[in-house]
Amino acid sequence: MEETREKMSIGDLLKSLKEEFPDLTISKIRFLESEGLINPERTASGYRKFSKSDAQRLRFILKLQREKYLPLKVIREKIDELESGRVRAGDLVPGMIGSVEVGEDLAAYDDTVLLKENVPQVLDILLSFVDTLEEFGLICKHEGDGGPYFDKEDVKILRIAREFARYGLEPRHMRMYETLTDREAIAFEQIITPALMSKDQEAKRRALDNLLQLVNLSRELKDLLLKNRVKQHFAKANQPIPF
């Protein structure tokens, strides 16, 4: 009885992780379950019940996705390694405490840069898809001693593009973001360029601080505008607005 009371509903699980993972949804939890990455207990009436270990496992998966950009196939392999004792959680995600012993070093999954040739293995993305993103100017490869590579921002864009594709949004649809970004960058440059051309180092520093503030304000505004646009769909479906 005590063990049953400690288990959470899917809603309680979402609440417990929402602060750390703001983008997490019930649909995402169900999707990860359908992929076999989590396996909650089911009551006689079919309701999911999640234990503390289920919550820890889900948190671990989400951190791998967010901080290492690993596809589900690779995450599943890493979980198998964890459960077999070949690695510990802290080796996969810094700061994550695991109960199993250290095994291998996963520096190859460092999110600083990623060789283009390794994109299919690490992100589960076809090189033809990568080439399309490059053609549209959404990402830009750099030349290094080991061959063409992408920096951490482009790796994040690759990950987002991969997830967009799951919903039917192709690289050509992402061009609207590129167009908007170009317009924003031009507008911001017009504001800060005079100060950046000054010989006063303090004025240059203030200009760069202002640029960061403008970027943050722009991000927040776009987030709010988009949420306002989609609220109606939840209202029409008589569903609570999740943000």
JOQUI-V67218 format. One record per residue. N is the residue number from 0. RES is the residue in three letters. PHI is phi in whole degrees, -180 to 180 (NA if undefined). Layout:
n=<N:N>
res=<RES:RES>
phi=<PHI:PHI>
//
This chain:
n=<0:1:2:3:4:5:6:7:8:9:10:11:12:13:14:15:16:17:18:19:20:21:22:23:24:25:26:27:28:29:30:31:32:33:34:35:36:37:38:39:40:41:42:43:44:45:46:47:48:49:50:51:52:53:54:55:56:57:58:59:60:61:62:63:64:65:66:67:68:69:70:71:72:73:74:75:76:77:78:79:80:81:82:83:84:85:86:87:88:89:90:91:92:93:94:95:96:97:98:99:100:101:102:103:104:105:106:107:108:109:110:111:112:113:114:115:116:117:118:119:120:121:122:123:124:125:126:127:128:129:130:131:132:133:134:135:136:137:138:139:140:141:142:143:144:145:146:147:148:149:150:151:152:153:154:155:156:157:158:159:160:161:162:163:164:165:166:167:168:169:170:171:172:173:174:175:176:177:178:179:180:181:182:183:184:185:186:187:188:189:190:191:192:193:194:195:196:197:198:199:200:201:202:203:204:205:206:207:208:209:210:211:212:213:214:215:216:217:218:219:220:221:222:223:224:225:226:227:228:229:230:231:232:233:234:235:236:237:238:239:240:241:242>
res=<MET:GLU:GLU:THR:ARG:GLU:LYS:MET:SER:ILE:GLY:ASP:LEU:LEU:LYS:SER:LEU:LYS:GLU:GLU:PHE:PRO:ASP:LEU:THR:ILE:SER:LYS:ILE:ARG:PHE:LEU:GLU:SER:GLU:GLY:LEU:ILE:ASN:PRO:GLU:ARG:THR:ALA:SER:GLY:TYR:ARG:LYS:PHE:SER:LYS:SER:ASP:ALA:GLN:ARG:LEU:ARG:PHE:ILE:LEU:LYS:LEU:GLN:ARG:GLU:LYS:TYR:LEU:PRO:LEU:LYS:VAL:ILE:ARG:GLU:LYS:ILE:ASP:GLU:LEU:GLU:SER:GLY:ARG:VAL:ARG:ALA:GLY:ASP:LEU:VAL:PRO:GLY:MET:ILE:GLY:SER:VAL:GLU:VAL:GLY:GLU:ASP:LEU:ALA:ALA:TYR:ASP:ASP:THR:VAL:LEU:LEU:LYS:GLU:ASN:VAL:PRO:GLN:VAL:LEU:ASP:ILE:LEU:LEU:SER:PHE:VAL:ASP:THR:LEU:GLU:GLU:PHE:GLY:LEU:ILE:CYS:LYS:HIS:GLU:GLY:ASP:GLY:GLY:PRO:TYR:PHE:ASP:LYS:GLU:ASP:VAL:LYS:ILE:LEU:ARG:ILE:ALA:ARG:GLU:PHE:ALA:ARG:TYR:GLY:LEU:GLU:PRO:ARG:HIS:MET:ARG:MET:TYR:GLU:THR:LEU:THR:ASP:ARG:GLU:ALA:ILE:ALA:PHE:GLU:GLN:ILE:ILE:THR:PRO:ALA:LEU:MET:SER:LYS:ASP:GLN:GLU:ALA:LYS:ARG:ARG:ALA:LEU:ASP:ASN:LEU:LEU:GLN:LEU:VAL:ASN:LEU:SER:ARG:GLU:LEU:LYS:ASP:LEU:LEU:LEU:LYS:ASN:ARG:VAL:LYS:GLN:HIS:PHE:ALA:LYS:ALA:ASN:GLN:PRO:ILE:PRO:PHE>
phi=<NA:-64:-64:-63:-66:-77:-80:-109:-77:-65:-68:-66:-62:-60:-62:-70:-112:-63:-65:-78:-128:-58:-86:-69:-131:-62:-61:-65:-63:-64:-63:-64:-67:-63:-85:80:-86:-132:-141:-69:-72:-115:-77:-61:-90:96:-77:-78:-131:-106:-88:-63:-70:-63:-64:-65:-64:-64:-60:-63:-61:-65:-69:-63:-66:-76:-101:-119:58:-83:-70:-61:-59:-71:-59:-61:-65:-68:-65:-60:-66:-61:-68:-86:89:-77:-139:-119:-59:-63:-78:-88:-134:-55:93:-89:-90:-121:-95:-98:-83:-67:-128:-111:-95:-105:-61:-64:-101:-61:-90:-72:-139:-144:-62:-58:-65:-93:-58:-57:-73:-80:-108:59:-126:-70:-63:-64:-68:-61:-60:-64:-62:-65:-60:-83:76:-82:-135:-141:-83:-122:-95:-133:-61:-90:116:-59:-143:-116:-82:-65:-66:-68:-63:-65:-64:-59:-63:-65:-61:-62:-69:-57:-61:-63:-100:92:-90:-93:-52:-63:-72:-77:-63:-64:-70:-64:-62:-63:-62:-60:-65:-64:-60:-64:-63:-68:-62:-63:-76:-98:-57:-56:-70:-68:-85:-72:-84:-77:-64:-66:-64:-65:-63:-63:-64:-70:-62:-63:-62:-63:-64:-64:-62:-66:-64:-63:-60:-67:-63:-63:-63:-68:-62:-67:-62:-63:-71:-95:-55:-58:-69:-70:-65:-65:-89:56:-115:-63:-75:-84:-146>
//
